[in-house]
């Protein structure tokens, strides 16, 4: 059975440092998240326009990626990259809709909680414990976050 799980984060529009999506990615990268997606870097290319035609490249550098993301930001395109936590290869697709809305699709080795009678659900705590402190440590105020799981 296929499961789709996500965490939607809304940041306060009253943040002192109203970060751009690229700045938010840099904050996440400096706090333990990596661009490692099975040995490459996955991102939505310039001009994707909602096709979600992801590119997985083993040859692109982080600096080259940031230049692509800057170009996407200038044209107000959706910025999306795959981020994983440290060396765990656990993470997902981060979609930065604007400086205040982020959606993380938990699609890279989704963590699961198991219970009695074959019960299982996404272990959202695993992700929240690695996301929420990043925002607080960097004085980025959260407005809300929503957990979603569709079976």
C-alpha positions in Angstrom: 0.0 0.0 0.0 1.3 3.4 -1.0 1.6 6.1 1.7 2.1 9.8 1.1 3.3 11.8 4.0 4.3 15.5 4.3 5.0 18.3 6.8 3.8 21.7 5.8 5.5 24.6 7.6 4.3 28.2 7.7 6.8 30.8 8.9 5.8 34.0 10.5 5.7 36.9 8.1 7.0 39.0 11.0 10.4 37.3 11.1 13.2 39.9 11.5 15.2 38.3 8.8 12.6 37.5 6.2 14.7 34.8 4.5 14.4 33.9 0.9 14.0 30.2 0.0 17.7 30.0 -0.9 18.7 31.5 2.5 16.4 29.0 4.2 18.1 26.1 2.3 21.5 27.5 3.4 20.2 27.5 7.0 19.1 23.9 6.7 22.4 22.9 5.2 24.4 24.6 8.0 22.3 22.7 10.6 22.7 19.1 9.6 20.6 18.7 6.4 22.5 17.7 3.2 21.9 17.7 -0.5 22.9 14.1 -0.7 20.2 12.1 -2.6 21.7 8.7 -3.1 25.1 10.2 -4.0 23.7 13.0 -6.2 21.8 16.3 -5.9 18.0 16.4 -6.8 16.3 19.6 -7.8 13.6 21.1 -10.0 15.3 22.7 -13.1 14.7 26.2 -14.4 11.5 26.4 -16.5 9.9 23.3 -14.8 6.6 25.1 -14.5 4.8 22.5 -12.5 5.9 19.4 -14.4 7.9 18.2 -11.4 10.5 16.8 -13.8 13.2 16.3 -11.2 16.9 16.2 -12.1 19.2 13.9 -10.2 22.8 14.9 -10.9 26.0 13.4 -9.5 28.1 16.1 -11.2 26.6 19.4 -10.1 28.3 21.2 -7.2 26.5 23.0 -4.4 27.6 26.4 -5.9 26.2 25.5 -9.3 22.9 24.4 -7.7 22.7 27.7 -5.8 23.1 29.7 -9.1 20.2 27.6 -10.6 18.1 28.3 -7.6 18.9 32.0 -7.7 17.7 32.1 -11.4 14.5 30.2 -10.3 14.0 32.7 -7.5 14.3 35.7 -9.9 11.5 34.3 -12.1 9.4 33.3 -9.0 9.5 29.6 -9.9 8.9 26.9 -7.3 12.2 26.1 -5.7 12.5 22.4 -4.7 15.4 20.2 -3.6 15.9 16.9 -1.9 17.5 17.2 1.5 18.5 14.3 3.8 19.7 14.4 7.4 23.4 14.0 7.9 24.6 10.6 6.8 21.3 8.8 7.3 19.9 9.1 3.7 16.6 9.9 5.3 14.7 13.0 4.3 12.5 14.2 1.5 11.6 16.8 -1.1 11.6 20.3 0.2 9.3 22.6 -1.7 9.7 26.4 -1.0 6.6 28.1 -2.3 7.7 31.5 -1.0 9.7 32.7 2.0 6.9 31.7 4.4 5.7 28.4 3.1 7.7 25.1 3.0 6.4 21.7 2.3 8.5 18.6 3.0 7.4 15.4 1.2 8.7 12.5 3.3 9.7 10.4 0.3 13.4 9.4 1.0 13.4 6.4 3.3 10.3 7.5 5.2 10.5 6.7 8.9 7.8 4.5 10.3 6.4 3.8 13.8 5.1 0.3 14.3 2.4 -0.7 16.8 0.2 -3.6 17.7 -2.1 -5.4 15.2 0.1 -4.4 12.2 -0.4 -0.7 12.9 2.1 1.5 11.3 2.3 5.3 10.6 4.9 7.9 9.7 7.2 8.7 12.6 6.7 12.5 12.3 8.7 13.1 15.5 11.8 11.9 13.7 11.5 14.7 11.2 10.2 17.4 13.6 13.0 16.9 16.0 15.4 17.6 13.1 13.5 20.5 11.6 11.9 22.6 14.3 15.1 23.3 16.3 16.8 24.6 13.1 14.2 27.4 12.9 14.3 28.2 16.6 18.2 28.1 16.7 18.2 30.6 13.8 15.5 32.8 15.3 13.1 32.0 12.5 9.6 32.2 14.0 7.1 29.5 13.0 3.5 30.3 12.5 2.3 26.7 12.2 3.1 23.2 10.9 0.7 20.5 9.7 1.4 16.8 9.5 -0.3 14.9 6.7 -0.5 11.2 5.9 -2.6 9.7 3.1 -2.9 5.9 2.9 
